[in-house]
């Protein structure tokens, strides 16, 4: 399924990212953390209504962004 392919690509990118300059990819890591969390949330709730909006609180988005910047 498409979600499984996306999850596999996220894992592959995570493995490749360790080879890159962490400062140079900082913006990409922030986006990666947020989008990966959205994918995980959609997978966890199931695909009965794939168009349903997934929302995170501002605090959770900030926490995810911080983990991309500093984690």
Order of alpha helices (4+ residues) and beta strands (2+ residues): alpha-alpha-alpha
